[in-house]
């Protein structure tokens, strides 16, 4: 799955007065494109999902899997059956109780045809290419508080997937009653949906009245405010925004003089994706040459100098990451065909990037044009595989390299490169079905080399997140998977604080 | 020098030092336990790190930070003791704070102790990982550890103090029991010389042996005393003879002189008359001397015994009463309640007492008192009367044997004899004016 994270709409700010309530204002590059978890394919939506909904389990900042709706879980001896015991007396934001029926219903939706993440759940008994055979008992309620999930094979990453931002629990009864469930979504997360203002481009959330966590949520409201990077930074400097964590800000940015800087690695990677379905990148030799001639290290140092060099597709801290440079002996042909590299127009330095990249590649004989385009056009072209090449940031739903490699499976809707390689498909399958973490390593290395050989990505860098938050904010803890998983329920903000 | 009984000394010492000793021991025990606990804490943490090391090391080689972080967070379950993996001086993974990843570890001053590094705020427990340049680092909050340790040590201190107090009170009780035997021992030692020994609750074999030995010694001593008494009696007899010879020397010389005067033709009549008058007197005096000596020999002077002198004084009084029934009413004998033991030759001493008493009765008007005194060195018999008395110079003349006349002469002879008897008892006859106006004699018997 692809996660894109740049501003698309310039935000015109209008901040109403909200009495003495503690309101936390988070700047986002985009409002959620959907509130339906099974259709989420962008960071803004996944962020909202984590705030409004709860899953059976969730990620802690140190990547441990913590209980959420499930108070405990147990694996069978063969690792193929998982039983979750759900907490008692939990309620959705509308006050209705959470039952095992809600959980079963929500999980089955993840396996449905309409789910963009259904492939994550292909390990569940009953999952098939066309849909989900419920009769096989892959997901069922055992008692009023026990749910059983049967797997085709032991799959240690299953809990990671269950902690992800798409495996959320919805109210079955409300969903069946209300066709506009996702207009005013109801979940059981730390914040309840309050309103979506299309005009001011804001989503407002209230602290849940039915919070079951040990600690009280100290914020009264959380606002997601859409803007572009430049506007967001100026608002932050003016003390009108509390959080710029959605933005890839360089560590040397002036805004850090005005608030707190929290740096941490994040499991992401920036790439220029090459569409193998479109000429001239339909030729592997051209892709190899293009990759060879793109000086990624110069690009990194110029635009994101505090990031980590990307010697491969997998970020640092994950198996498969390349730490020492490998000799690039690839040979290939420089194409004279016109090549367009689409980059998000909302990026503050898109102009500089265009000049830099064009200069670099033209000097090496490439007929290149860098085209800054709007975010929604980029998303549209990306999804429709209409772009020759494009600059994107890949974030992860769960901390395992298989998540990234899955993007190169033939049958994956998110296969942006369009390559179809049976060997890669087979290795991906082996990687997912091998339960032994250590036995996966040789498979992973082989798969990595196969994908590298396809040369469908120019690996620009692995980002180091520089989170800006207001000096009035306390308790902020980064999450190294993604900013999507930052726990806002444990963040506090000083009342009447002027940064 | 302070005298104190063994029982009181030991018992008092225990009571005094009970608290100090218990507190000191409890403190020492607490410190030892505290050190052991601290060392064990570090040791146990190191063991956990050691157990994880091989697995973590492999995870480092495959770059699996996610799994490492999960394992580290499991070690640091409460989230208070961060664990990190350091790779080439940089934090590779951290159990709590992702912000610290890829930062260098801060250097701190520390003291190495129990295989860990103690800084002002933290205890750092390190364990090297097999992966080159990698270590596992556990940070324990020194304050938390010390708080727990202080609670634990406080508990240990109170518990051990309680135990030691209980123990010392038990020891005290048992010691009191043991010390009771010292009391018994003391009692038995006091009654060692008691021949009619009755068996008590506890009998000491050693004391029994000592008692047997003592009795044997006593018997031997008695025998030795008797032998000594015989020897002494012989000496006294010899002395009496010597004295008689000495006493007779002057009258016999006088008689010789008078007889010589009578034999000489040119002696005038007056002198002759006087000589004739004097001769019977001198003869009478010689006779008196011999009679007195005879009387002294009439007593059995063969033995020196340790006797209660109250008894023979009583006997002397009975004798006096029989010979002086008309005057006896003058006598007042102040008898002590307890026995007055002294080693002496009872017959001769009795005779001395009778001599003094007879003189006293002769000279006293209405009163004659007799009483006893005793010191460590001597025993004395005091006889005092309300008679005319005499001057101390006169007493000294009598003692020198340079005075003689009638009744006074007899008395003088008696005093001289008493003086001899007392000298044989390592004693002396003392004289002073009586408080009643007459004479007071002190018959001092020394320790033999």
Interface residues (C-beta under 8 A of the other chain):
Chain A: X60 X61 X62 X63 X64 X262 X263 X264 X265 X316 X317 X318 X319 X320 X321 X323 X399 X400 X437 X438 X441 X464 X477 X478 X479 X480
Chain B: X58 X62 X63 X64 X65 X66 X67 X69 X70 X72 X73 X74 X92 X93 X94 X95 X96 X97 X98 X99 X101 X102
